[in-house]
Amino acid sequence: MAVREGDPLSTGHACTGITNLATSLVRTVKANGIAGAVQGTPTVAHPFPPLPICPAHVAALNQGSTNVKIGGIPWGRVTDSADAGSMISGSLNVLVNGR
């Protein structure tokens, strides 16, 4: 499933388990009317461990499809790496490279 601006991801760390993607780096292709998120798209600022002090940080969508790109940048998919976790949700009816 294609990921888009605003879609949620598992951060992979304890302070904030889930956050969302922020504005995509390339906004020319849409899935369900929402800009597709490409590799490098930042996350919304969220707390980062170590516990108990969790200062805010911004991470990114770390990977995308090797052969489906938007503006030459890999388009992200559900289960692709993001922050220290992975994308957990996206478009229900737009697939990128068959997934």
Secondary structure as GFF3:
##gff-version 3
##sequence-region A 1 99
A	DSSP	beta_strand	8	10	.	.	.	ID=ss1
A	DSSP	beta_strand	18	20	.	.	.	ID=ss2
A	DSSP	beta_strand	30	31	.	.	.	ID=ss3
A	DSSP	beta_strand	34	35	.	.	.	ID=ss4
A	DSSP	beta_strand	46	47	.	.	.	ID=ss5
A	DSSP	beta_strand	56	57	.	.	.	ID=ss6
A	DSSP	beta_strand	69	70	.	.	.	ID=ss7
A	DSSP	beta_strand	73	74	.	.	.	ID=ss8
A	DSSP	beta_strand	81	82	.	.	.	ID=ss9
A	DSSP	beta_strand	85	87	.	.	.	ID=ss10
###
